[in-house]
């Protein structure tokens, strides 16, 4: 078995494996939110949401900013870089399967032409 150190894509996929965190990403796609708003949206305690947000921050998917008028309030927003890296990886996987299916199609058509009377 081949093992390698976790990549950014690994951390992104691990963070997105949880449905609550995917839901947070869906909300943040629309606009930045305060941590309390996110907790309320999921009917979740602030400490529970804080744990999810910590995972999302550590994976690099979200960033937090303080408000100028109240430094205690944190606003969360998505970071584009991890999603771009994930998209790039998915494009590579998709290209592989397109090549494989293209080769299969060519083989099937060649085989079919060879069997015609």
FIKEFI-497478 format. One record per atom (N, C-alpha, C): x, y, z; residue number from 0. Coordinates in nm, 2 decimals, padded with zeros to 4 digits. Example, Ala and Ser with C-alpha at 12.3 -4.5 7.8 and 13.67 -1.06 7.14 Angstrom:
<nodes>
       x       y       z    k
   01.32  -00.57   00.78    0
   01.23  -00.45   00.78    0
   01.32  -00.33   00.78    0
   01.28  -00.22   00.71    1
   01.37  -00.11   00.71    1
   01.29   00.00   00.79    1
</nodes>
This chain:
<nodes>
       x       y       z    k
   00.08  -00.12   00.00    0
   00.00   00.00   00.00    0
   00.09   00.12   00.00    0
   00.06   00.22  -00.09    1
   00.13   00.34  -00.10    1
   00.07   00.45  -00.01    1
   00.15   00.51   00.08    2
   00.09   00.62   00.16    2
   00.18   00.74   00.14    2
   00.12   00.85   00.14    3
   00.20   00.97   00.12    3
   00.14   01.08   00.22    3
   00.21   01.18   00.24    4
   00.16   01.28   00.33    4
   00.03   01.35   00.28    4
  -00.05   01.39   00.37    5
  -00.18   01.45   00.32    5
  -00.15   01.57   00.24    5
  -00.23   01.59   00.13    6
  -00.22   01.70   00.04    6
  -00.33   01.80   00.08    6
  -00.33   01.91   00.01    7
  -00.44   02.01   00.04    7
  -00.57   01.95  -00.01    7
  -00.57   01.87  -00.12    8
  -00.70   01.81  -00.16    8
  -00.74   01.71  -00.06    8
  -00.65   01.64   00.00    9
  -00.69   01.54   00.11    9
  -00.76   01.62   00.22    9
  -00.70   01.73   00.27   10
  -00.76   01.80   00.38   10
  -00.90   01.86   00.34   10
  -00.91   01.90   00.21   11
  -01.04   01.96   00.17   11
  -01.14   01.85   00.17   11
  -01.11   01.73   00.11   12
  -01.21   01.62   00.11   12
  -01.24   01.58   00.25   12
  -01.15   01.57   00.34   13
  -01.17   01.53   00.47   13
  -01.27   01.63   00.54   13
  -01.24   01.76   00.52   14
  -01.33   01.86   00.58   14
  -01.47   01.85   00.53   14
  -01.48   01.83   00.40   15
  -01.61   01.82   00.33   15
  -01.69   01.69   00.35   15
  -01.62   01.59   00.41   16
  -01.69   01.46   00.44   16
  -01.81   01.48   00.53   16
  -01.81   01.58   00.61   17
  -01.91   01.60   00.71   17
  -02.03   01.68   00.65   17
  -02.15   01.63   00.66   18
  -02.27   01.70   00.60   18
  -02.29   01.84   00.66   18
  -02.26   01.86   00.79   19
  -02.28   02.00   00.84   19
  -02.18   02.09   00.78   19
  -02.05   02.05   00.77   20
  -01.95   02.14   00.71   20
  -01.98   02.17   00.56   20
  -02.04   02.07   00.49   21
  -02.08   02.10   00.35   21
  -02.19   02.20   00.35   21
  -02.28   02.19   00.45   22
  -02.39   02.29   00.46   22
  -02.34   02.43   00.49   22
  -02.24   02.44   00.58   23
  -02.18   02.57   00.61   23
  -02.12   02.62   00.48   23
  -02.05   02.54   00.40   24
  -01.99   02.59   00.28   24
  -02.10   02.64   00.18   24
  -02.21   02.57   00.18   25
  -02.33   02.61   00.10   25
  -02.38   02.75   00.14   25
  -02.39   02.77   00.27   26
  -02.43   02.90   00.32   26
  -02.33   03.01   00.29   26
  -02.20   02.98   00.31   27
  -02.10   03.08   00.28   27
  -02.08   03.11   00.13   27
  -02.13   03.02   00.05   28
  -02.12   03.05  -00.10   28
  -02.21   03.17  -00.13   28
  -02.32   03.19  -00.05   29
  -02.41   03.30  -00.08   29
  -02.36   03.43  -00.03   29
  -02.30   03.42   00.09   30
  -02.24   03.54   00.15   30
  -02.17   03.51   00.28   30
  -02.08   03.59   00.33   31
  -02.02   03.57   00.46   31
  -02.12   03.57   00.57   31
  -02.09   03.49   00.68   32
  -02.18   03.48   00.79   32
  -02.10   03.49   00.92   32
  -02.16   03.54   01.03   33
  -02.11   03.53   01.16   33
  -02.12   03.39   01.21   33
  -02.03   03.36   01.30   34
  -02.04   03.22   01.36   34
  -02.17   03.19   01.43   34
  -02.23   03.29   01.50   35
  -02.36   03.27   01.56   35
  -02.47   03.25   01.46   35
  -02.46   03.32   01.35   36
  -02.56   03.29   01.24   36
  -02.56   03.15   01.19   36
  -02.43   03.10   01.17   37
  -02.42   02.97   01.12   37
  -02.47   02.87   01.22   37
  -02.44   02.89   01.35   38
  -02.49   02.80   01.46   38
  -02.64   02.80   01.46   38
  -02.70   02.91   01.45   39
  -02.85   02.92   01.45   39
  -02.91   02.85   01.32   39
  -02.84   02.87   01.21   40
  -02.90   02.81   01.08   40
  -02.90   02.66   01.09   40
  -02.81   02.60   01.18   41
  -02.81   02.45   01.19   41
  -02.87   02.41   01.32   41
  -02.93   02.50   01.40   42
  -02.99   02.47   01.53   42
  -02.88   02.40   01.61   42
  -02.77   02.45   01.62   43
  -02.65   02.39   01.69   43
  -02.60   02.49   01.79   43
  -02.54   02.43   01.89   44
  -02.48   02.52   01.99   44
  -02.36   02.59   01.94   44
  -02.32   02.71   01.98   45
  -02.20   02.78   01.94   45
  -02.08   02.70   01.95   45
  -02.05   02.63   02.06   46
  -01.93   02.54   02.07   46
  -01.93   02.43   01.97   46
  -02.04   02.37   01.94   47
  -02.04   02.27   01.83   47
  -02.01   02.33   01.70   47
  -02.07   02.44   01.66   48
  -02.04   02.51   01.54   48
  -01.89   02.55   01.53   48
  -01.84   02.59   01.65   49
  -01.70   02.63   01.65   49
  -01.61   02.52   01.61   49
  -01.64   02.40   01.66   50
  -01.56   02.28   01.62   50
  -01.56   02.26   01.47   50
  -01.68   02.27   01.41   51
  -01.69   02.26   01.26   51
  -01.61   02.37   01.19   51
  -01.62   02.49   01.24   52
  -01.55   02.60   01.18   52
  -01.40   02.59   01.19   52
  -01.35   02.53   01.30   53
  -01.21   02.51   01.32   53
  -01.16   02.41   01.22   53
  -01.23   02.30   01.19   54
  -01.19   02.21   01.09   54
  -01.19   02.28   00.95   54
  -01.29   02.36   00.92   55
  -01.29   02.43   00.79   55
  -01.17   02.53   00.78   55
  -01.14   02.60   00.89   56
  -01.03   02.69   00.89   56
  -00.89   02.61   00.87   56
  -00.88   02.51   00.95   57
  -00.75   02.43   00.94   57
  -00.73   02.37   00.80   57
  -00.84   02.34   00.73   58
  -00.83   02.28   00.60   58
  -00.81   02.39   00.49   58
  -00.82   02.52   00.54   59
  -00.80   02.63   00.45   59
  -00.93   02.67   00.37   59
  -01.04   02.60   00.39   60
  -01.16   02.63   00.32   60
  -01.23   02.77   00.35   60
  -01.21   02.81   00.48   61
  -01.27   02.93   00.52   61
  -01.17   03.02   00.59   61
  -01.20   03.15   00.60   62
  -01.11   03.24   00.68   62
  -01.21   03.32   00.76   62
  -01.15   03.37   00.87   63
  -01.24   03.45   00.96   63
  -01.18   03.59   00.96   63
  -01.27   03.69   00.98   64
  -01.23   03.83   01.00   64
  -01.31   03.88   01.11   64
  -01.25   03.97   01.19   65
  -01.32   04.04   01.29   65
  -01.39   04.16   01.24   65
  -01.49   04.21   01.31   66
  -01.56   04.33   01.27   66
  -01.49   04.45   01.33   66
  -01.48   04.56   01.26   67
  -01.41   04.67   01.32   67
  -01.49   04.73   01.44   67
  -01.62   04.72   01.44   68
  -01.70   04.77   01.55   68
  -01.71   04.68   01.67   68
  -01.68   04.55   01.65   69
  -01.68   04.46   01.76   69
  -01.58   04.35   01.74   69
  -01.47   04.35   01.80   70
  -01.36   04.26   01.77   70
  -01.40   04.12   01.82   70
  -01.50   04.10   01.90   71
  -01.54   03.97   01.95   71
  -01.61   03.89   01.85   71
  -01.67   03.96   01.75   72
  -01.75   03.89   01.65   72
  -01.66   03.85   01.53   72
  -01.68   03.73   01.49   73
  -01.60   03.67   01.38   73
  -01.70   03.65   01.26   73
  -01.65   03.69   01.14   74
  -01.73   03.67   01.02   74
  -01.65   03.57   00.93   74
  -01.72   03.47   00.88   75
  -01.65   03.36   00.81   75
  -01.69   03.38   00.66   75
  -01.59   03.35   00.58   76
  -01.61   03.36   00.43   76
  -01.52   03.25   00.37   76
  -01.56   03.20   00.25   77
  -01.49   03.10   00.18   77
  -01.36   03.15   00.12   77
  -01.26   03.07   00.11   78
  -01.14   03.10   00.04   78
  -01.14   03.02  -00.09   78
  -01.11   03.08  -00.20   79
  -01.12   03.02  -00.33   79
  -01.01   02.91  -00.36   79
  -00.89   02.93  -00.31   80
  -00.78   02.85  -00.34   80
  -00.80   02.69  -00.32   80
  -00.85   02.65  -00.21   81
  -00.87   02.51  -00.19   81
  -00.97   02.45  -00.29   81
  -01.07   02.53  -00.33   82
  -01.17   02.48  -00.42   82
  -01.11   02.47  -00.56   82
  -01.02   02.57  -00.59   83
  -00.96   02.56  -00.72   83
  -00.87   02.44  -00.73   83
  -00.80   02.40  -00.62   84
  -00.71   02.28  -00.62   84
  -00.80   02.16  -00.63   84
  -00.91   02.16  -00.57   85
  -01.01   02.04  -00.58   85
  -01.06   02.03  -00.72   85
  -01.10   02.14  -00.78   86
  -01.15   02.14  -00.92   86
  -01.04   02.09  -01.01   86
  -00.91   02.13  -00.99   87
  -00.80   02.08  -01.08   87
  -00.79   01.93  -01.07   87
  -00.79   01.88  -00.94   88
  -00.78   01.74  -00.92   88
  -00.90   01.66  -00.99   88
  -01.02   01.71  -00.97   89
  -01.13   01.65  -01.04   89
  -01.12   01.66  -01.19   89
  -01.07   01.77  -01.24   90
  -01.05   01.77  -01.39   90
  -00.95   01.67  -01.44   90
  -00.85   01.64  -01.36   91
  -00.75   01.54  -01.39   91
  -00.82   01.40  -01.39   91
  -00.90   01.37  -01.29   92
  -00.97   01.24  -01.28   92
  -01.07   01.23  -01.40   92
  -01.14   01.34  -01.43   93
  -01.23   01.33  -01.54   93
  -01.16   01.31  -01.67   93
  -01.05   01.38  -01.69   94
  -00.97   01.36  -01.82   94
  -00.92   01.21  -01.83   94
  -00.88   01.15  -01.72   95
  -00.84   01.01  -01.72   95
  -00.96   00.92  -01.77   95
  -01.08   00.94  -01.71   96
  -01.19   00.86  -01.75   96
  -01.24   00.89  -01.90   96
  -01.22   01.01  -01.94   97
  -01.26   01.04  -02.08   97
  -01.16   00.97  -02.17   97
  -01.03   00.97  -02.14   98
  -00.94   00.89  -02.22   98
  -00.97   00.74  -02.22   98
  -01.00   00.69  -02.10   99
  -01.03   00.55  -02.09   99
  -01.16   00.51  -02.18   99
  -01.26   00.59  -02.16  100
  -01.38   00.57  -02.24  100
  -01.36   00.59  -02.39  100
  -01.28   00.69  -02.42  101
  -01.25   00.71  -02.56  101
  -01.18   00.59  -02.62  101
  -01.08   00.53  -02.55  102
  -01.01   00.42  -02.59  102
  -01.10   00.30  -02.60  102
  -01.19   00.28  -02.51  103
  -01.29   00.17  -02.51  103
  -01.38   00.18  -02.64  103
  -01.43   00.31  -02.66  104
  -01.51   00.33  -02.77  104
  -01.44   00.30  -02.90  104
  -01.32   00.34  -02.92  105
  -01.24   00.31  -03.04  105
  -01.22   00.16  -03.05  105
  -01.19   00.09  -02.95  106
  -01.18  -00.05  -02.95  106
  -01.31  -00.12  -02.99  106
  -01.42  -00.08  -02.93  107
  -01.55  -00.14  -02.96  107
  -01.59  -00.12  -03.11  107
  -01.56   00.00  -03.16  108
  -01.60   00.03  -03.30  108
  -01.51  -00.05  -03.39  108
  -01.38  -00.06  -03.36  109
  -01.29  -00.14  -03.44  109
  -01.33  -00.28  -03.44  109
  -01.36  -00.34  -03.33  110
  -01.41  -00.48  -03.32  110
  -01.54  -00.50  -03.39  110
  -01.63  -00.40  -03.38  111
  -01.76  -00.41  -03.45  111
  -01.74  -00.41  -03.60  111
  -01.65  -00.33  -03.65  112
  -01.62  -00.32  -03.80  112
  -01.56  -00.45  -03.85  112
  -01.48  -00.51  -03.77  113
  -01.41  -00.63  -03.80  113
  -01.51  -00.75  -03.81  113
  -01.62  -00.74  -03.75  114
  -01.72  -00.85  -03.75  114
  -01.83  -00.84  -03.85  114
  -01.83  -00.73  -03.92  115
  -01.93  -00.71  -04.03  115
  -01.90  -00.80  -04.15  115
  -02.01  -00.85  -04.21  116
  -01.99  -00.94  -04.33  116
  -01.95  -00.86  -04.45  116
</nodes>
